[in-house]
Amino acid sequence: MRQTTDHDRQTAITRARYNRIAPLYDAVEWFTEHTAFGAWRQQLWTGVPAGRVLEVGVGTGKNLPFYPPGAQMTAIDLSERMLARARRRAAALGARVDLRLMDVQHLEFPDNAFDAAVTTFVFCSVPDPVAGLRELGRVVRPGGDIWLLEHMRVDRPFVGSLMDLLNPLVVRVMGANINRRTVENVQLAGLKLVAVEELRGELVRLIHASGSLSDQPDAPSLRGC
Ligand SMILES: C[S@@+](CC[C@H](N)C(=O)[O-])C[C@H]1O[C@@H](n2cnc3c(N)ncnc32)[C@H](O)[C@@H]1O
C-alpha cells in the first residue's frame, strides 16, 4: 500500500480550503475579474483551437463563456464544491462540458487524450506543480497546445525575496503560493516553452507551451516554494 506523502496531505488541505471558500469565491474575485482577469481570459481563449480541450482547475466556471464554439470540452477540479458551482454555471449558459472531480497530479485520462489544455490561476495552489504539468504533457498529444494564465514570482532581487518571505503567511491565509516559478516549472516538467507574455509585469504571465515531452523525465519535482 502507498504511504501518505506530504503532497497528499497538502492536496487534502487544498481541497478542503476550496470547498470552504467556494460560496464566496466569485464575490471575492469580483473586482479583479472585471478590471483584469476577464480580458486576460478572453485573450487566452482566442488562441485555443476547437478540438478536444481539457480545462484544469475549472473552479466556479469563469472560463465557460470563453470556450471555443464546437470544442469537445472536459474540465476538472479538485474541489467538489467549486465543481458544483461550475455545473450550475454550465447549465445556466447551456455549455456542453464534461465536468469531473479529479486531481491534476494524477489525471485519469489516457495518454494523448486531448489536443489542448488550459489552466487559469491554478498552479499557485497545486502542491506538486511539476507533477501536474507533467500530467498535462502526458494527456495532451505531442504538438498540442498548453496555455497557462498564472501569477508567479517576480524575478527581481528585492521583490522576489519579499515574495519568498511572505509566501508562508499568504499560503496559510489564502492557500495560494505567491512565489511559484511557473515558467521554470513548465520546463522542468519537460514541456516545450513556445511563448511567455507578461500581462502585469512578471507577476501575471500567459504561458504557451507545447505538449511535447522532452528529455527531462527525471527532472526535480518542485521549484521555488
Ligand atoms: C484560484 S482557483 C481558480 C479557478 C478558475 N480556474 C478561475 O480562473 O477562476 C484554483 C482552482 O484550482 C483548483 N485546484 C487546486 N489544486 C488542484 C489540483 N491538484 N487538481 C485540480 N484542481 C485543482 C481549486 O480547487 C480551485 O478551483
The ligand as a MOL file (V3000), in Angstrom:
LIG
                    3D

  0  0  0     0  0            999 V3000
M  V30 BEGIN CTAB
M  V30 COUNTS 27 29 0 0 0
M  V30 BEGIN ATOM
M  V30 1 C -7.7640 30.1740 -7.7360 0
M  V30 2 S -8.9020 28.9550 -8.2500 0 CHG=1
M  V30 3 C -9.0440 29.3330 -9.9950 0
M  V30 4 C -10.3380 28.8120 -10.5790 0
M  V30 5 C -10.5360 29.1140 -12.0790 0
M  V30 6 N -9.5410 28.4690 -12.8860 0
M  V30 7 C -10.5410 30.5920 -12.3330 0
M  V30 8 O -9.7550 31.0730 -13.1640 0
M  V30 9 O -11.3690 31.2800 -11.7080 0 CHG=-1
M  V30 10 C -7.9260 27.4670 -8.2780 0
M  V30 11 C -8.7330 26.2370 -8.6200 0
M  V30 12 O -7.8080 25.1480 -8.8370 0
M  V30 13 C -8.3290 24.0030 -8.2110 0
M  V30 14 N -7.2180 23.1070 -7.8960 0
M  V30 15 C -6.2470 23.2790 -6.9730 0
M  V30 16 N -5.4240 22.2150 -6.9390 0
M  V30 17 C -5.8790 21.3540 -7.8720 0
M  V30 18 C -5.4610 20.0550 -8.3000 0
M  V30 19 N -4.4160 19.4470 -7.7320 0
M  V30 20 N -6.1540 19.4390 -9.2780 0
M  V30 21 C -7.2350 20.0540 -9.8550 0
M  V30 22 N -7.6940 21.2790 -9.4750 0
M  V30 23 C -7.0140 21.9150 -8.5020 0
M  V30 24 C -9.0270 24.5360 -6.9590 0
M  V30 25 O -9.9620 23.6230 -6.4260 0
M  V30 26 C -9.6730 25.8070 -7.4980 0
M  V30 27 O -10.9550 25.5680 -8.0250 0
M  V30 END ATOM
M  V30 BEGIN BOND
M  V30 1 1 1 2
M  V30 2 1 2 3
M  V30 3 1 2 10
M  V30 4 1 3 4
M  V30 5 1 4 5
M  V30 6 1 5 6
M  V30 7 1 5 7
M  V30 8 2 7 8
M  V30 9 1 7 9
M  V30 10 1 10 11
M  V30 11 1 11 12
M  V30 12 1 11 26
M  V30 13 1 12 13
M  V30 14 1 13 14
M  V30 15 1 13 24
M  V30 16 1 14 15
M  V30 17 1 14 23
M  V30 18 2 15 16
M  V30 19 1 16 17
M  V30 20 1 17 18
M  V30 21 2 17 23
M  V30 22 1 18 19
M  V30 23 2 18 20
M  V30 24 1 20 21
M  V30 25 2 21 22
M  V30 26 1 22 23
M  V30 27 1 24 25
M  V30 28 1 24 26
M  V30 29 1 26 27
M  V30 END BOND
M  V30 END CTAB
M  END
